[in-house]
Amino acid sequence: MITASDFRNGKTFEYEGKVMQVVEFQHVKPGKGAAFVRTKMKNVVTGAVTETSFNPTAKFPEAFIERKDVEYSYADGDLYYFMDTETYEMEPISKDNLPENFKFVKENDPCTLLSYKGNVFSVQIPNFVELVVTETEPGVAGNTATNTTKPATLETGAIVKVPLFISEGEKIQIDTRTGEYMGRA
């Protein structure tokens, strides 16, 4: 059990049957009245952020998020299979539990499964990936306005905006958190 006065950024706990993570906290001691802890917390499973105030002595069960290193293997319909890098067992994950930025992951890429009490609720992918451009329009000579971009399809099927000088077959680096082009690989 942890108390509200033990809150730190990143701490996970159970609140009203949900797993919450502290995003921000502030111990408030008003001149009049009792002290309280103002907390901004995120539901780890859904990502919803809420703000609540707690009595510093309020107790909550601590939640331990399990992280397991895996390698993405293949997709079969709505199931995506990940191989445990230690035991070589395959773990099927539903498409619903994959993050939006999973479109940047290709086969054999390392990932991390996030689970709580044995239930996988999300997959964490690398922040940066290198992918090959499979389809893009050729850059037009003279079309050199600053920060001009064009759409490019990557080997995973994802579409990103790239500068005009990028051509098909080039390997580029993508920031998976924002989906933006970072540079040539």
Secondary structure in CASP SS format (residue, H / E / C, confidence):
PFRMAT SS
TARGET T0000
AUTHOR 0000-0000-0000
METHOD secondary structure of the structure
MODEL  1
M C 1.00
I E 1.00
T E 1.00
A H 1.00
S H 1.00
D H 1.00
F C 1.00
R C 1.00
N C 1.00
G C 1.00
K C 1.00
T E 1.00
F E 1.00
E E 1.00
Y E 1.00
E C 1.00
G C 1.00
K E 1.00
V E 1.00
M E 1.00
Q E 1.00
V E 1.00
V E 1.00
E E 1.00
F E 1.00
Q E 1.00
H E 1.00
V E 1.00
K C 1.00
P C 1.00
G C 1.00
K C 1.00
G C 1.00
A C 1.00
A C 1.00
F E 1.00
V E 1.00
R E 1.00
T E 1.00
K E 1.00
M E 1.00
K E 1.00
N E 1.00
V C 1.00
V C 1.00
T C 1.00
G C 1.00
A C 1.00
V E 1.00
T E 1.00
E E 1.00
T E 1.00
S E 1.00
F E 1.00
N C 1.00
P C 1.00
T C 1.00
A C 1.00
K E 1.00
F E 1.00
P C 1.00
E E 1.00
A C 1.00
F C 1.00
I C 1.00
E E 1.00
R E 1.00
K E 1.00
D E 1.00
V E 1.00
E E 1.00
Y E 1.00
S E 1.00
Y E 1.00
A E 1.00
D E 1.00
G C 1.00
D C 1.00
L E 1.00
Y E 1.00
Y E 1.00
F E 1.00
M E 1.00
D E 1.00
T C 1.00
E C 1.00
T C 1.00
Y C 1.00
E C 1.00
M E 1.00
E E 1.00
P E 1.00
I E 1.00
S E 1.00
K H 1.00
D H 1.00
N H 1.00
L C 1.00
P C 1.00
E H 1.00
N H 1.00
F H 1.00
K H 1.00
F H 1.00
V C 1.00
K C 1.00
E C 1.00
N C 1.00
D C 1.00
P E 1.00
C E 1.00
T E 1.00
L E 1.00
L E 1.00
S E 1.00
Y E 1.00
K C 1.00
G C 1.00
N E 1.00
V E 1.00
F E 1.00
S E 1.00
V E 1.00
Q E 1.00
I C 1.00
P C 1.00
N C 1.00
F E 1.00
V E 1.00
E E 1.00
L E 1.00
V E 1.00
V E 1.00
T E 1.00
E E 1.00
T E 1.00
E C 1.00
P C 1.00
G C 1.00
V C 1.00
A C 1.00
G C 1.00
N C 1.00
T C 1.00
A C 1.00
T C 1.00
N C 1.00
T C 1.00
T E 1.00
K E 1.00
P E 1.00
A E 1.00
T E 1.00
L E 1.00
E C 1.00
T C 1.00
G C 1.00
A C 1.00
I E 1.00
V E 1.00
K E 1.00
V E 1.00
P E 1.00
L C 1.00
F C 1.00
I C 1.00
S C 1.00
E C 1.00
G C 1.00
E C 1.00
K E 1.00
I E 1.00
Q E 1.00
I E 1.00
D E 1.00
T C 1.00
R C 1.00
T C 1.00
G C 1.00
E E 1.00
Y E 1.00
M E 1.00
G E 1.00
R E 1.00
A C 1.00
END
